[in-house]
Amino acid sequence: MPDTILRSAADRLDPQVIAMNEAAVRLGAAPADPLSLPLAEARAAAERYHAFLNGPAPLPADVMEVTAEGPAGPLALRLYRPAGRGTERLPVLVYFHGGGFVVNSVDTHDGLLRLLARHAGAVVCAVRYSLAPERRFPHQHEEALAALRWVATAGAAQGIDPERIAVGGDSAGANLALGLALAARAPGAPRVSFGLLFYGMFAHDFDTLSHRRFGDGRYGLTTERMRWYWRQYLGDATPDDPRAAPLLADLRGLPPLLLLAADLDCLRDDTLRLAERLAEAGVPHRLAVYDGLPHSFATATRLVDRAQDAVLQAALALRRHLNA
C-alpha cells in the first residue's frame, strides 16, 4: 500500500503531546506497559494516567448507570446525556472504549464521552464490556450486540430515539463498533445509521508500513504490545474470523463511516486499509489522518488542542448524520 502521508523528520510529535507526557511523568501518572507489570497493576496505572488526562473538572452532563441483559449476566452501561436537555428524545452513540481489550474502562474515557455527548447533541451509551484475558473473543462481540439491543428496545424510556443509532469507539473499541455495524446488517437487527471509528485495531496483521515505522515505542503504542493484546483477546480463536478482524469482512451495506487515524501510530495502516476496502465496497466514508498525533489522542483533548479539534469535528459530523 502506498504511504501517502509519510514524512522523514523524527520530531514531528505535537509539542503539546510532549508536554503532556512530561507532566504525566512528573506527577507519577505515566502509563504503564502491561508487558512489564502484573496485569492488575497495569490496569490501575492506566486508570491513574487517564484520571490525569481527564482532569479535576469534567464537562457537565447528566449521567446514569443502567443495566442490560448480557450474554452471561448483567451488562453495565453508562448513559451520558447533554446537560440541560431534559427528557427530550435524542439520538444515541453506542461507544466502546479502547485499551487493547485488556486495559481501560468507561471511567478512563469519561472526558471524551462527555465531550462527544455535548457537541454531538446525543446520548452516549458507553458499554462496560468485559476485559481479556478473563473473557475472550467472541464474548465482547456478543456484549456489543446486547448493548445495541438494549438501546433499540429499552432506550426510549431513557430519552433515546431508537431510530437514530450510531456506533463508535477507539482502538479496540473501534474494532467492536465496526463489528457491531457489520452485525446490524442482519435482517431484524436494529438499524445503525452512522459509525465513528478512532484509530482502530481492525486486523491481526503486523507486517504493515506503520508497524515497521512507528511500532518501536517512540510514540507510545508498540507492535510488541499489539501482538500481546491480540493474544489476550483471541486465545485459541482464529485471527481470521471477520468478527474479530472486521477488516477481513464483506463490508458492503455498511452505513456511512468517519475514520480518524493518528499519523504517528503503528495502527495507522489498519485505518488506511479499511478506507481502501470501504471504497471498493461502495461504502460512503470519510478519512482524516492527524499529523503529529499518536495513538489514543482522543482521550487527550483537555491538554492537546489538535486532539480536541479532531474530536469536535467528529462530534459535529455525528450530529449532522444523526439529525439528517
GIVENGI-V995952 format. One record per pair of residues at least 12 apart in sequence whose C-alpha atoms are under 6 Angstrom apart, sorted by sequence separation. I is the first residue (numbers start at 1). GAP is how many residues later the second one is. If there is no record, write none. Layout:
i=I gap=GAP
i=I gap=GAP
//
This chain:
i=65 gap=12
i=32 gap=13
i=65 gap=13
i=31 gap=14
i=64 gap=14
i=31 gap=15
i=64 gap=15
i=63 gap=16
i=63 gap=17
i=31 gap=18
i=62 gap=18
i=29 gap=19
i=30 gap=19
i=62 gap=19
i=29 gap=20
i=61 gap=20
i=61 gap=21
i=62 gap=21
i=61 gap=22
i=60 gap=23
i=174 gap=23
i=175 gap=25
i=166 gap=26
i=174 gap=26
i=175 gap=26
i=263 gap=26
i=165 gap=27
i=166 gap=27
i=168 gap=27
i=175 gap=27
i=247 gap=27
i=258 gap=27
i=262 gap=27
i=263 gap=27
i=165 gap=28
i=166 gap=28
i=167 gap=28
i=168 gap=28
i=169 gap=28
i=170 gap=28
i=171 gap=28
i=256 gap=28
i=257 gap=28
i=258 gap=28
i=259 gap=28
i=260 gap=28
i=261 gap=28
i=262 gap=28
i=263 gap=28
i=102 gap=29
i=166 gap=29
i=168 gap=29
i=170 gap=29
i=171 gap=29
i=172 gap=29
i=252 gap=29
i=256 gap=29
i=260 gap=29
i=264 gap=29
i=265 gap=29
i=92 gap=30
i=95 gap=30
i=101 gap=30
i=102 gap=30
i=170 gap=30
i=171 gap=30
i=264 gap=30
i=265 gap=30
i=91 gap=31
i=92 gap=31
i=93 gap=31
i=94 gap=31
i=95 gap=31
i=96 gap=31
i=101 gap=31
i=262 gap=31
i=90 gap=32
i=92 gap=32
i=93 gap=32
i=262 gap=32
i=262 gap=33
i=82 gap=35
i=82 gap=36
i=81 gap=42
i=203 gap=42
i=80 gap=43
i=202 gap=43
i=80 gap=44
i=202 gap=44
i=203 gap=44
i=79 gap=45
i=202 gap=45
i=79 gap=46
i=78 gap=47
i=78 gap=48
i=77 gap=49
i=77 gap=50
i=77 gap=51
i=214 gap=51
i=215 gap=51
i=76 gap=52
i=214 gap=52
i=211 gap=55
i=210 gap=56
i=54 gap=57
i=50 gap=58
i=210 gap=58
i=210 gap=59
i=43 gap=60
i=47 gap=61
i=194 gap=61
i=196 gap=61
i=199 gap=61
i=193 gap=62
i=194 gap=62
i=195 gap=62
i=196 gap=62
i=197 gap=62
i=198 gap=62
i=199 gap=62
i=194 gap=63
i=179 gap=64
i=179 gap=67
i=202 gap=68
i=91 gap=69
i=89 gap=70
i=90 gap=70
i=91 gap=70
i=88 gap=71
i=89 gap=71
i=90 gap=71
i=101 gap=71
i=87 gap=72
i=89 gap=72
i=95 gap=72
i=97 gap=72
i=98 gap=72
i=100 gap=72
i=70 gap=73
i=91 gap=73
i=92 gap=73
i=93 gap=73
i=94 gap=73
i=95 gap=73
i=96 gap=73
i=97 gap=73
i=98 gap=73
i=93 gap=74
i=95 gap=74
i=98 gap=74
i=98 gap=75
i=219 gap=75
i=70 gap=76
i=97 gap=76
i=96 gap=77
i=137 gap=96
i=136 gap=97
i=137 gap=97
i=136 gap=98
i=133 gap=99
i=132 gap=100
i=132 gap=101
i=100 gap=129
i=164 gap=158
i=112 gap=187
i=120 gap=195
i=119 gap=196
i=120 gap=196
i=120 gap=198
i=116 gap=199
i=120 gap=199
i=53 gap=247
i=14 gap=278
i=13 gap=279
i=12 gap=280
i=16 gap=288
//
